[in-house]
């Protein structure tokens, strides 16, 4: 029995190695797209951001998208789920551009969110290990937890269970490290990323201590800090040059 499990573990590892080799080129294309996608996702979620910067972020995303589709064409054609996600993502980007022009940023942001989750599923199906997907896995449980802690009648046991899940998901981020070359990060940006990853762990530990206190205000503040730091950490994958205030 032990030999059987050992064999399965070896085969699983080999599958990941093969996938990483086969899709090495497309991983680089995903990272290049990420650099344009993250600013567009972020800026459409900022009501006070100047309109011309939001529009510019979408123009950059549109250009990056065209390059991505061209470069990843062989993989897109060979994997139906990938092709489906690409078709729908193109529609979402075009829709976001229209929504921003109509001053409906929140709706534009929600439209772009599709890409993050759809590509996560595609990459998982392709056997691609891609660091930003670990952030996507953390995102929705984080939002749910943050909403729950702000309720005066939240169940402590439920909160602890949810926080344990979040802690495990963040461990996946911590174990991954970051490929600075792949995401074109300067040493300073890579260090910023590492510091923010550590800070998120500190906040999670703080939340664990606060749950038993029943202090809703303190829990809510810590949850807000968790979400804010998470966003800033994820933003490291994006290229915001020329889009700052």
C-alpha positions in Angstrom: 0.0 0.0 0.0 2.8 2.4 0.9 4.5 1.7 -2.4 1.3 2.4 -4.2 0.9 5.8 -2.5 4.6 6.6 -3.1 4.1 5.8 -6.8 1.1 8.0 -7.0 3.0 10.9 -5.3 5.8 10.5 -7.8 3.4 10.5 -10.7 1.7 13.6 -9.4 5.0 15.4 -9.1 6.0 14.3 -12.6 2.7 15.6 -14.0 3.4 19.0 -12.5 6.9 19.0 -14.0 5.6 18.0 -17.4 2.9 20.7 -17.2 5.4 23.3 -16.2 7.6 22.3 -19.1 4.9 22.1 -21.8 3.3 25.4 -20.7 6.5 27.3 -19.8 5.9 29.8 -22.6 2.2 30.4 -21.8 3.1 31.0 -18.1 5.3 33.9 -19.2 2.3 35.2 -21.3 0.0 34.9 -18.3 2.5 36.9 -16.2 2.7 39.6 -19.0 -1.1 39.9 -19.1 -1.2 40.1 -15.3 1.0 43.2 -15.4 -1.7 45.0 -17.3 -4.7 43.2 -15.8 -4.0 44.1 -12.2 -3.9 47.9 -12.6 -7.2 47.8 -14.6 -8.8 45.7 -11.9 -7.5 47.9 -9.2 -8.3 51.3 -10.7 -11.9 50.4 -11.7 -12.4 49.7 -8.0 -11.3 53.2 -7.0 -14.1 55.8 -7.3 -11.8 58.8 -6.8 -9.2 57.8 -9.3 -9.0 60.3 -12.2 -11.0 59.0 -15.2 -8.2 59.3 -17.7 -6.0 57.0 -15.6 -8.8 54.4 -15.4 -9.3 54.6 -19.1 -5.6 54.3 -19.8 -5.4 51.2 -17.6 -8.1 49.6 -19.8 -6.3 50.7 -23.0 -3.2 49.0 -21.7 -5.1 45.9 -20.8 -6.7 45.8 -24.3 -3.2 46.0 -25.9 -1.8 43.3 -23.6 -4.8 41.1 -24.2 -4.3 41.2 -28.0 -0.6 40.2 -27.5 -1.6 37.5 -25.1 -4.2 35.9 -27.4 -1.7 35.9 -30.3 1.1 34.5 -28.3 -0.9 31.8 -26.5 -2.9 30.8 -29.6 -1.6 27.2 -29.8 -2.5 26.5 -26.2 -5.9 28.2 -26.5 -6.8 26.1 -29.5 -5.7 22.9 -27.9 -7.7 23.4 -24.7 -11.5 24.0 -25.1 -11.9 25.5 -21.6 -9.1 27.9 -22.3 -10.8 29.0 -25.5 -14.1 29.5 -23.8 -12.5 31.6 -21.1 -10.7 33.7 -23.6 -13.9 34.4 -25.6 -15.8 35.4 -22.5 -12.9 37.5 -21.2 -12.7 39.5 -24.4 -16.4 40.3 -23.9 -15.8 41.3 -20.3 -13.0 43.6 -21.2 -15.0 45.3 -23.9 -17.9 45.6 -21.5 -15.7 47.2 -18.9 -14.6 49.8 -21.4 -18.2 50.7 -22.1 -19.1 50.7 -18.4 -16.2 53.0 -17.5 -17.2 55.4 -20.3 -20.7 55.4 -18.7 -19.2 56.2 -15.3 -20.1 52.8 -13.9 -16.8 51.8 -12.5 -18.0 49.3 -9.9 -19.8 47.4 -12.7 -16.7 47.5 -14.8 -14.6 46.2 -11.9 -17.1 43.3 -11.4 -16.9 42.6 -15.1 -13.1 42.3 -15.0 -13.2 40.0 -11.9 -14.4 37.2 -14.2 -11.0 37.0 -15.8 -9.2 36.4 -12.5 -11.5 33.5 -11.5 -11.9 32.0 -15.0 -8.2 31.8 -15.7 -7.6 30.3 -12.3 -9.9 27.4 -13.2 -8.2 27.1 -16.6 -4.7 27.0 -15.2 -5.8 24.5 -12.6 -7.2 22.3 -15.3 -4.0 22.6 -17.3 -1.9 21.7 -14.3 -0.2 25.1 -14.2 1.1 26.3 -10.8 0.7 30.0 -10.9 1.3 32.2 -7.9 -1.5 34.8 -8.4 -4.0 31.9 -8.4 -3.2 31.3 -4.8 -4.4 34.9 -4.2 -7.6 34.2 -6.0 -8.1 31.1 -3.9 -7.7 33.3 -0.8 -9.9 36.2 -2.0 -13.5 35.0 -1.7 -13.0 33.2 1.7 -11.3 36.4 3.0 -14.3 38.6 1.8 -16.8 36.2 3.4 -14.8 36.1 6.7 -14.5 39.9 6.8 -18.2 40.3 6.3 -19.0 37.8 9.1 -16.7 39.3 11.8 -18.5 42.6 11.5 -21.7 41.0 12.7 -22.4 41.3 16.5 -24.0 37.9 16.6 -21.2 36.0 14.7 -20.5 32.5 15.9 -17.0 32.2 17.3 -16.6 28.6 16.3 -17.6 29.4 12.8 -15.2 32.3 12.7 -12.3 30.1 14.0 -13.0 27.4 11.4 -13.1 30.1 8.6 -9.9 31.6 9.9 -8.1 28.2 10.0 -9.0 27.9 6.3 -7.7 31.3 5.5 -4.5 30.6 7.4 -4.0 27.4 5.4 -4.6 29.2 2.1 -2.1 31.9 3.1 0.4 29.2 3.9 0.2 28.2 0.2 1.2 31.8 -0.7 4.1 31.8 1.8 5.5 28.5 0.6 5.5 29.6 -3.0 7.9 32.5 -2.8 7.9 34.7 -5.9 9.7 34.5 -9.2 11.0 38.1 -9.6 12.2 37.5 -13.1 8.8 36.1 -14.3 6.9 39.0 -12.9 9.7 41.5 -13.7 10.1 42.8 -10.2 12.9 44.9 -9.0 14.8 43.8 -5.9 12.9 46.5 -4.0 9.5 45.3 -5.2 10.3 41.7 -4.4 11.3 42.8 -0.9 8.1 44.8 -0.6 6.1 41.7 -1.6 7.9 39.6 1.1 7.2 42.1 3.8 3.5 42.3 2.9 3.2 38.5 2.9 4.7 38.5 6.4 2.3 41.3 7.4 -0.7 39.4 6.3 0.4 36.5 8.5 0.7 38.9 11.4 -2.8 40.1 10.8 -4.2 36.6 10.6 -2.5 35.8 13.9 -4.0 38.9 15.4 -7.4 37.9 14.2 -7.0 34.5 15.9 -6.4 36.3 19.2 -9.3 38.7 18.8 -12.0 36.2 18.0 -12.3 35.0 21.6 -12.4 38.6 22.9 -15.7 39.2 21.1 -14.6 42.7 20.4 -16.5 43.3 17.1 -14.9 46.7 16.5 -11.4 45.4 16.9 -12.2 42.4 14.7 -13.7 44.6 12.0 -10.6 46.9 12.0 -8.3 43.9 11.8 -10.4 42.4 8.9 -10.2 45.7 7.0 -6.4 45.7 7.5 -6.3 42.1 6.2 -8.2 43.0 3.1 -6.1 46.2 2.5 -2.8 44.5 2.9 -3.9 41.6 0.7 -4.8 44.0 -2.1 -1.5 45.8 -1.8 0.4 42.5 -1.9 -1.6 41.4 -5.0 -0.9 44.7 -6.7 2.8 43.8 -6.8 2.0 41.7 -9.8 0.8 44.7 -11.8 2.7 47.5 -13.6 1.3 50.8 -12.4 3.9 53.0 -14.0 2.4 56.2 -15.2 -0.9 55.5 -13.4 -0.1 56.9 -10.0 -1.6 60.1 -8.7 
